[in-house]
Each structure stands twice: as structure tokens, then as C-alpha cells.
Amino acid sequence: MEEVEASQHNLRHPTERGTFDPRSDWHYQNTVVPPEPVRVYTEQPTSPKSIDDIPDLLLQEGITGVGLLVMGIAVWFLFKRLEGIQQEARSDLMNLIKEGNATTLAFVNKIGEFELTVSTSIADLKARMENLEREVEAIRDKQK
């Protein structure tokens, strides 16, 4: 019975036996780990001397460089087009602001005219009311 238990004990997973130290494990000690391959670049990347060298450097990269060059040109054209659209939108906005200011000024002027008309109408009505009051008083005085 003792031998069976001992052999079953050895069949358990190493983490179930208690503390597990991979440095003391036989498989860990006898495993050969290949060293990292050393990468050596034969061509050193060159930085462009002027802006005119950039297309040549991109074309040297092959299809990726050509793609980058085409995308760069497309982005440049799009930004130029967007600048034109932005200028047009800016001028449209300025025209809208000017029209809005003119409309607001016309509205304020109309309010001023309306206020003047109302105040003169009120003054006329007040004068009529005073005349009517005098006439009513005169009629009352005659009846007494």
C-alpha cells in the first residue's frame, strides 16, 4: 500500500505537490533555449538632404513607398480643395452675418417707428379724454 501511494504521489502535477520551483525541475534544467537571433541591418536608413529627396526615398521602398507617395499627393490635393471650400464657407458666413445685422437694424427701426406711432396715438387719446371729461362736467353743471 505504501508503494502505491508513493507512486501516485509522484504522478500528481508539480503544483499539487506543494511549492513548485521551476529551477529545481528536471525538465526546466535540461531544456535548451535557443539564443535570440541577432539582426544586422546592412543598409542604414538615410535621411533626406532636401525635400526633393523624399519622393526618391519613397520610390526606393517599392510598392509601399509608391502607395505612400500617392496618398501624400491625394491628401495635399484634398487639403487644397478644403481650403477653397473653407474660404467659400467663410465668405458665405460673413454675408449671412451682414444680412442678419441689416435685418436686425431694420427691425429695431420699425420698433422705434411703432413706439413713436403708439406714443402719439396715446397722446391724442389722452387729449380727447380730457376734452370729453370737460364736456361731461359742463353738461353736469348745466343740469344742476
Residue pairs with C-beta under 8 A, 6 or more apart in sequence:
9 17
14 20
14 25
22 28
23 29
46 57
48 54
48 57
55 69
57 65
58 65
58 66
58 68
58 69
59 65
59 66
59 69
61 68
